[in-house]
Amino acid sequence: MLLVPGFACAAGAGSPVPAPSVGREDGQPAQADQEGAPSPTLPPAPVLKEAPPLPDIPVLNEEDARAEATRLTSAFRHEVPAAMKVSSAQKAAWVALAKEQIQQASFPLDRPQVVLVVDRNPAVQRMCLILALPGQSDWQVIGSTKVSTGTTGRKFYYITPTGVFINTADILGYRALGTKNENGIMGNGIKGMRVWDFGWQWAEKGWLPSREKGQIRLEMHATDPVYLESRLGHVASEGCIRIPASLNVFIDKHGLIDAEDEQMAVVDNRFRALLRPDRVVTPLAGSAVIVVDSANRPELAHVNISENKPAAAHHAAQIHS
């Protein structure tokens, strides 16, 4: 049971609160009450009150889920100028790889929801937003963009691990301050960009031939809009997932992986402060980022950085504007 000050605890729940010990003003223990002597007046014990129940996460049927995914697809095309086309072969491979990771992680895919599938293959470096449908093979693509994951050959740079990573309410994310490092780079993007924190994860040390593993703080965030965003589509990070600023805003605004954060915002001011006040949360909100590697998938062998052309020519112009 979640308890917070200010909300009444259910009758009969919990253990009685012991009365505080009473002492004399001179610091000596109080004598036992004598017959007929007035009992000392004690301050009332604090009352723990029950918090409001967390709201249920919406569960759409397949027809409504597909309609909502179509709405998100239209919004994606308007709000994410870095959008990329997804071929049927790419979709099939990413869905198959995502399902493998879901099975290995025993992730409970128990309702239609958006999942973010990241392909760390150095020749691909893409994210695909997908409507995942339990028990269905025909998952629905919402949109895709270039990203950058961990690189090799540089000391203290890790290879982004594969797996299912959850934006859990056990970890409070944060927003970029827009400050620059010693090289003049805004590592998390401009001020206000969302940073999703997936906690400590094991990852291969990309600078060691042995690929010994160590722990990294795995995050997903924007990057410097002047110096680094144009380089997305290449491995580059120290292990985190770098995404375009427009995609950062889209995921943030529509709450695509904020299902747990939205629940906690009802009872915890920290989560209310984190989430955008102008957000319009989709009922397909989930919590999962799934990192896959298509390097051994022949159907994606033709996909490389040079072929990752924007979905429309005017989008390309906006990327560099």
C-alpha positions as CSV (number, residue, x, y, z in Angstrom):
1,M,0.0,0.0,0.0
2,L,1.3,3.4,-1.0
3,L,1.2,5.8,2.0
4,V,1.8,9.5,1.9
5,P,1.1,12.3,4.5
6,G,-2.3,13.8,4.1
7,F,-4.4,10.8,3.1
8,A,-6.2,8.5,5.6
9,C,-5.0,5.0,6.0
10,A,-7.7,2.3,5.6
11,A,-9.4,1.3,8.9
12,G,-7.7,-1.6,10.6
13,A,-4.6,-1.4,8.3
14,G,-1.1,-1.5,9.7
15,S,0.0,-1.7,13.3
16,P,-0.9,0.8,16.0
17,V,1.6,3.6,16.5
18,P,3.3,3.3,19.9
19,A,3.0,6.3,22.1
20,P,6.2,8.3,22.5
21,S,8.1,8.0,25.7
22,V,7.7,10.9,28.1
23,G,10.5,12.5,30.2
24,R,10.7,15.2,32.8
25,E,12.0,18.7,32.0
26,D,15.2,17.9,33.9
27,G,15.9,15.1,31.5
28,Q,15.2,12.3,33.9
29,P,12.8,9.5,33.1
30,A,9.2,10.1,34.1
31,Q,7.9,8.2,37.2
32,A,5.1,5.8,36.6
33,D,1.6,7.3,36.9
34,Q,0.4,7.2,40.5
35,E,-3.2,6.2,41.2
36,G,-5.4,9.3,40.8
37,A,-2.6,11.4,39.3
38,P,-3.4,13.0,35.9
39,S,-1.9,11.4,32.9
40,P,0.6,13.4,30.9
41,T,-0.9,15.1,27.8
42,L,0.7,13.7,24.7
43,P,0.7,15.2,21.2
44,P,-1.5,13.3,18.8
45,A,0.3,10.7,16.8
46,P,0.8,11.6,13.1
47,V,-1.7,9.9,10.8
48,L,-0.5,8.3,7.6
49,K,-3.1,8.5,5.0
50,E,-3.6,6.4,1.9
51,A,-2.6,7.9,-1.4
52,P,-5.0,8.1,-4.3
53,P,-5.0,4.9,-6.3
54,L,-2.7,4.9,-9.3
55,P,-4.7,5.2,-12.5
56,D,-5.0,2.1,-14.7
57,I,-3.0,2.0,-17.9
58,P,-5.3,2.2,-20.9
59,V,-5.9,-1.1,-22.8
60,L,-7.1,-0.7,-26.4
61,N,-8.6,-3.4,-28.6
62,E,-6.7,-4.1,-31.8
63,E,-8.9,-1.9,-34.0
64,D,-8.6,1.1,-31.8
65,A,-4.9,0.5,-31.3
66,R,-4.3,0.5,-35.0
67,A,-6.3,3.6,-35.4
68,E,-4.3,5.4,-32.7
69,A,-1.1,4.2,-34.3
70,T,-2.2,5.6,-37.6
71,R,-2.9,9.0,-35.9
72,L,0.6,8.9,-34.3
73,T,2.1,8.1,-37.8
74,S,0.5,11.2,-39.2
75,A,1.8,13.2,-36.3
76,F,5.2,11.8,-36.7
77,R,5.5,12.8,-40.3
78,H,4.6,16.4,-39.3
79,E,6.6,16.7,-36.1
80,V,9.8,14.7,-36.9
81,P,11.5,16.2,-40.0
82,A,14.3,13.5,-39.8
83,A,11.7,10.8,-40.6
84,M,13.0,7.8,-42.7
85,K,11.3,5.3,-44.9
86,V,11.0,1.7,-43.6
87,S,10.9,-1.1,-46.2
88,S,8.8,-4.2,-45.6
89,A,12.1,-6.2,-45.2
90,Q,13.4,-3.8,-42.6
91,K,10.1,-3.9,-40.7
92,A,10.0,-7.7,-40.7
93,A,13.6,-8.0,-39.5
94,W,13.2,-5.4,-36.7
95,V,9.9,-7.0,-35.5
96,A,11.5,-10.5,-35.5
97,L,14.5,-9.3,-33.6
98,A,12.4,-7.3,-31.1
99,K,10.3,-10.4,-30.4
100,E,13.4,-12.4,-29.7
101,Q,14.6,-9.8,-27.2
102,I,11.1,-9.7,-25.6
103,Q,11.1,-13.4,-25.2
104,Q,14.6,-13.6,-23.8
105,A,13.8,-10.8,-21.3
106,S,10.4,-12.3,-20.3
107,F,9.0,-8.8,-20.9
108,P,5.2,-8.9,-20.3
109,L,3.7,-7.7,-23.6
110,D,0.2,-7.8,-22.2
111,R,-1.5,-4.9,-24.1
112,P,-1.1,-3.0,-27.4
113,Q,1.7,-0.5,-26.9
114,V,4.4,1.5,-28.6
115,V,7.9,0.1,-28.4
116,L,11.1,1.8,-29.5
117,V,13.3,-0.6,-31.5
118,V,17.0,0.5,-31.9
119,D,19.2,-1.3,-34.4
120,R,22.8,-0.9,-33.1
121,N,24.2,-2.5,-36.3
122,P,27.0,-0.1,-37.4
123,A,25.7,-0.2,-41.0
124,V,22.1,0.7,-39.9
125,Q,22.0,2.9,-36.8
126,R,18.2,3.4,-36.8
127,M,15.3,3.6,-34.4
128,C,11.9,2.4,-35.4
129,L,8.7,3.2,-33.4
130,I,6.4,0.3,-33.6
131,L,2.9,-0.6,-32.4
132,A,3.5,-4.0,-30.7
133,L,0.4,-6.2,-30.6
134,P,0.3,-9.2,-28.3
135,G,-0.4,-12.4,-30.2
136,Q,-0.3,-10.7,-33.6
137,S,2.5,-10.9,-36.2
138,D,1.5,-7.8,-38.1
139,W,2.9,-5.1,-35.9
140,Q,2.5,-1.5,-37.2
141,V,5.4,0.9,-38.0
142,I,4.8,4.5,-36.8
143,G,8.1,6.1,-37.8
144,S,11.8,5.8,-38.0
145,T,14.9,8.0,-37.7
146,K,18.7,7.8,-37.6
147,V,20.3,7.4,-34.2
148,S,23.8,6.8,-32.8
149,T,24.8,4.1,-30.4
150,G,28.1,3.1,-28.8
151,T,31.3,3.0,-30.8
152,T,34.5,1.0,-30.7
153,G,38.2,1.9,-30.7
154,R,38.0,4.8,-28.2
155,K,38.9,4.3,-24.6
156,F,36.0,4.3,-22.2
157,Y,33.5,4.0,-25.1
158,Y,31.2,1.0,-24.7
159,I,29.1,-0.9,-27.2
160,T,25.4,-0.3,-26.5
161,P,24.0,-3.6,-25.1
162,T,21.1,-5.4,-26.7
163,G,18.0,-6.2,-24.6
164,V,14.8,-4.7,-23.4
165,F,15.3,-1.6,-21.3
166,I,12.4,-0.2,-19.3
167,N,11.6,3.4,-18.4
168,T,10.6,2.4,-14.9
169,A,9.3,4.8,-12.3
170,D,11.9,3.3,-9.9
171,I,14.3,5.7,-11.7
172,L,13.5,9.4,-12.2
173,G,14.8,10.8,-15.4
174,Y,15.7,14.4,-15.9
175,R,16.0,17.2,-18.5
176,A,19.1,18.7,-20.1
177,L,20.5,21.9,-18.7
178,G,22.0,22.9,-22.1
179,T,25.4,23.4,-20.6
180,K,28.5,22.8,-22.7
181,N,31.5,20.6,-21.8
182,E,35.1,21.5,-22.1
183,N,34.9,21.0,-25.9
184,G,31.9,23.3,-26.3
185,I,29.5,20.4,-26.8
186,M,26.0,20.1,-25.3
187,G,26.1,16.4,-24.7
188,N,22.4,16.0,-23.9
189,G,21.1,18.6,-26.4
190,I,19.6,22.0,-25.7
191,K,18.0,23.0,-22.4
192,G,14.8,21.1,-21.7
193,M,15.5,18.0,-23.8
194,R,14.4,14.9,-22.0
195,V,16.9,12.3,-20.8
196,W,15.5,8.8,-20.2
197,D,17.5,6.8,-17.7
198,F,17.5,3.0,-17.8
199,G,19.9,2.5,-14.9
200,W,23.2,0.6,-14.7
201,Q,23.6,-2.0,-17.5
202,W,26.4,-4.4,-18.5
203,A,28.1,-3.5,-21.8
204,E,31.1,-4.5,-23.8
205,K,34.2,-2.3,-23.6
206,G,34.6,-1.2,-27.2
207,W,38.2,-0.3,-26.8
208,L,39.3,-3.8,-25.7
209,P,39.8,-6.7,-28.2
210,S,38.6,-9.1,-25.5
211,R,35.3,-7.2,-25.3
212,E,35.4,-7.5,-21.5
213,K,32.2,-6.1,-19.9
214,G,31.7,-3.2,-17.5
215,Q,28.7,-1.3,-16.3
216,I,27.4,1.9,-17.9
217,R,24.6,4.2,-17.1
218,L,22.4,3.6,-20.1
219,E,20.5,6.7,-21.2
220,M,18.6,7.9,-24.3
221,H,18.9,11.6,-25.1
222,A,19.3,14.3,-27.7
223,T,22.7,15.6,-28.7
224,D,24.4,18.8,-29.7
225,P,22.3,20.4,-32.5
226,V,25.2,22.1,-34.2
227,Y,28.1,19.7,-34.1
228,L,26.6,16.2,-33.6
229,E,23.0,15.9,-34.7
230,S,24.0,15.9,-38.4
231,R,26.3,12.9,-37.6
232,L,23.5,10.7,-36.4
233,G,23.4,7.4,-38.3
234,H,27.0,6.6,-37.3
235,V,28.2,4.8,-34.2
236,A,29.5,7.6,-32.0
237,S,28.4,7.5,-28.4
238,E,30.0,6.3,-25.2
239,G,27.2,3.7,-25.0
240,C,24.0,5.7,-24.7
241,I,21.4,6.1,-27.5
242,R,21.6,9.5,-29.2
243,I,18.4,10.6,-31.0
244,P,17.4,13.7,-33.0
245,A,15.9,16.6,-31.0
246,S,12.6,16.4,-33.0
247,L,12.3,12.8,-32.0
248,N,13.1,13.6,-28.4
249,V,10.3,16.1,-28.3
250,F,7.9,13.7,-30.1
251,I,8.5,10.8,-27.6
252,D,8.3,13.3,-24.7
253,K,5.1,15.1,-25.9
254,H,3.2,11.9,-26.7
255,G,4.5,10.1,-23.6
256,L,5.4,7.1,-25.8
257,I,7.4,5.3,-23.0
258,D,6.1,7.2,-20.0
259,A,3.3,4.8,-18.9
260,E,4.8,4.3,-15.4
261,D,5.8,7.9,-15.0
262,E,2.3,9.0,-15.8
263,Q,1.0,6.8,-13.1
264,M,3.4,8.1,-10.5
265,A,2.7,11.7,-11.5
266,V,-0.7,11.3,-9.7
267,V,1.0,10.9,-6.3
268,D,4.5,12.3,-6.7
269,N,5.3,15.9,-7.5
270,R,8.7,15.0,-8.9
271,F,7.2,13.1,-11.8
272,R,4.7,15.9,-12.4
273,A,7.6,18.3,-12.6
274,L,9.4,16.1,-15.0
275,L,6.6,15.6,-17.6
276,R,5.7,18.2,-20.1
277,P,2.7,20.4,-19.1
278,D,1.6,20.4,-22.7
279,R,1.8,16.7,-23.3
280,V,-1.0,14.7,-25.0
281,V,-0.3,11.2,-23.8
282,T,-1.2,8.4,-26.2
283,P,-3.2,5.5,-24.8
284,L,-0.6,3.3,-26.5
285,A,2.1,4.6,-24.1
286,G,4.5,1.8,-23.0
287,S,7.8,1.7,-21.3
288,A,10.2,-0.3,-23.4
289,V,13.3,0.5,-25.6
290,I,14.5,-2.6,-27.3
291,V,18.0,-2.7,-28.7
292,V,18.7,-5.2,-31.4
293,D,21.5,-6.0,-33.8
294,S,20.7,-6.9,-37.4
295,A,24.3,-7.5,-38.4
296,N,23.6,-11.2,-39.1
297,R,20.2,-10.6,-40.9
298,P,20.6,-11.0,-44.6
299,E,17.4,-9.1,-45.3
300,L,19.1,-6.0,-44.0
301,A,22.5,-6.5,-45.6
302,H,21.7,-3.8,-48.2
303,V,20.8,-1.2,-45.7
304,N,23.7,1.2,-45.0
305,I,24.3,4.8,-44.0
306,S,24.4,6.1,-47.6
307,E,20.9,4.6,-48.3
308,N,19.3,6.2,-45.2
309,K,17.7,9.0,-47.2
310,P,15.0,11.2,-45.5
311,A,11.4,10.4,-46.3
312,A,11.0,13.7,-48.2
313,A,13.4,16.1,-49.8
314,H,12.1,19.1,-47.8
315,H,12.8,17.1,-44.6
316,A,16.5,16.9,-45.5
317,A,16.7,20.7,-45.8
318,Q,15.1,21.1,-42.4
319,I,17.6,18.8,-40.7
320,H,20.5,21.1,-41.5
321,S,18.6,24.4,-41.1
